[in-house]
Amino acid sequence: MPATSTRNENALYEALILERYGRTLDELLQEQTRRPLPELLKEQQRRPRVPPVPVRQQPKPDSDAAAHYAALLEATAPRPRRSAA
């Protein structure tokens, strides 16, 4: 295991902190001077996360289903092999 991390790992870690707490690590550490960091993190965990709204799409029947199925069968049918002459 390397002792140092790469720039990509640092960027991913910063993105994770931003996603999880809504602020960068620098802002969180500055906030610690006003309120202790463990208390701030507990507050973030207490807030309920709003679940994403599911996207509802109504399935539409395929009007050309027979033609599409025939094209599929034609494309996947075994082809006759040429004899090596």
Phi, psi and omega in degrees: 000125181291149181284336180246161179252159182276170179297323180295319178296319178297318180295320178295320179295317178297319179295322178296316179297316180297319180292317185286319187249354176079003179216160178286167180297322178300316180294321178296319181290326175292325179295332183297332179292330178274317178223145180300142183300316179302322178295319179296318180292323176298319179298320179296323180287330181288329182293128179289137176276136179281122180291148179293146180284124181291142178274123181256120178239130178278127178292137179253133179293144180277115182287338180252034185299319182296317180293321179293321179294319178297319178295323177296314179298320180295320182288331184259001180290143178294139181263145177292141181273145175279144178279139180281112183255000000 
